[in-house]
């Protein structure tokens, strides 16, 4: 016997209006996912209030207590109850939901927090003689009463999710929730470098432990942002980050992007903003990946802090409850701005490689472990000392070289000829030696350069091949029998719209009646290919990102392999003039600081670093 379907009933359901408390709890489920979400909403309100200093405290990862203190313009006594009402805000007037210049605009944060926790709000408005306080527990408001406060606003949220205890079961450990709060503060601190932030853990009571302190930075936006990033991401990022400033059709890209040789194993160092708002948008992440695709392997990720500024009417921020996603009116323009802006900056860096490469090299040198106390029985005998001195002498009569015929067969060749003094002032110096028939040792005025000849020449050849492809196009190989591919109506129209762009890459097609297309030619450099699989890969990218790079990336991958096989091989002996010519070409070629896979092509060691290795400082 079949069980009764619970969705089928003979009783007519009634439509009823939910009460205010239920509505607020539903809204809180969308806006407040975890304590970090509450911190984000409260700190954004403080920034919108014009605060220059924001102090955030939390206990038990924010589950027991969240307190945000700011020095903004405050709220008047008669507006305090309204501030706790749904859809009440001072940010917009409701006439235009696209012209948004503030972080908040929905008017949902405070009533949502008051519905799931115990919320207290103390504020003193600018020009007011006194401060006032209001509290709300489970959507039940208390009357407004006088309070003591000199300036700004204090928002205290206690016992988060006490009204919805089921949500507490989804919370992570206090440590994880505290880390999420710290990440939120860091992102907002990057967006507002002229605002000071303090983050405290008051789980143990009292003033608590300062987790993060960031004083307001001085100077123009780029100087302030650079100083803020140095504090948040470290001195290594600041030293290896390129200033990004690009503009296209009313969209401006600003920020800093690290060199390819300063990459990370995950995307944790990618911070993207739109009009100063932290976002996690697939379009922007895809554009970032495309900009670095030619310099990093798939398992490495760039480190960037980028902000796209545009007219608020050209981007919709009201597409996600947490406002973490946006939708551009012209997504192709935003993506192209990121790709072109980053590629231009990376090309302008020339042969530069990150300083962390030299630091890693120095760290690879190991000193001989210090021996403990040497007793008399451990001391070498006088005859052993004599033999040791004899081996170190230049007198070959000791017979070591004769007994070891491979002793003189070294893999290092030293160039004794004096190089032109002016070469020492060049960025990569003058070639002095070749070690193991693969590494070039060059000297500069204040240090030395160690070059991987194969990796360096591979990048040089690859850049030449790409320039030739850009100038002459991609040669197409006509198919003896055109390949017919059946597609859906939408896919056929989409791929035919891109037919002109794909033809420039050697993929020629035309409609073949109905929903079919005929592939007439494929890129010659790819050899024999599965045209149907290639077309479907292109369609997948067009549907997902609005632009396809799969075909170009496959062509560039072939060019990279050609460059690898056509470059100077490891084990080839090079003369001094050849080595110097390679160094000069590296200096003149963009991106020569890393090979096609993102690895460094050279290491620079300063003389002071070398002397420190030998204890000469």
Secondary structure, DSSP 8 states (H G I E B T S, - for coil): -----TT--SS--------HHHHHHHHHHHH-SSHHHHHHHHHHHHHHTT-SEEEEEEEGGGTSEEEEEE-S----HHHHHHHTSTT--SS--SS-SS---SS--SS-HHHHHHHHSEEEEEEE-TT-SSEEEEEEETTEE---EEE--SSEEEEEEESTTSSSHHHHTT---HHHHHHHHHHHHHHHHHH-TTSEEEEEE-TTSTT-EEEEEE----SSHHHHHHHHHHHHH-HHHHHTEEEEEEEETTEEEEEEEE-TTS-BSSSTTEEEEETTEEE--HHHHHHHHHHTTTTS-TT-B--EEEEEE--GGGEE-TTSTTS---EETTHHHHHHHHHHHHHHHHHHTTT---HHHHHHHHHH-----------GGGS--HHHHHHHHHHHSS-GGG-HHHH-GGGG--SEEE--S---GGGGGSTT-EEEEEETTTEEEEEETTEEEEEEHHHHHHHHHHHHHHHHHHHH---EEEEEEEEEEE--HHHHHHHHHTHHHHHHTT-EEEE-STTEEEEEEEEGGG-S--HHHHHHHHHHHHHHHSS--HHHHHHHHHHHHHHHHHS--TT----HHHHHHHHHHHHHSTTTTB-TTS-BSEEEEEHHHHHHHTT--
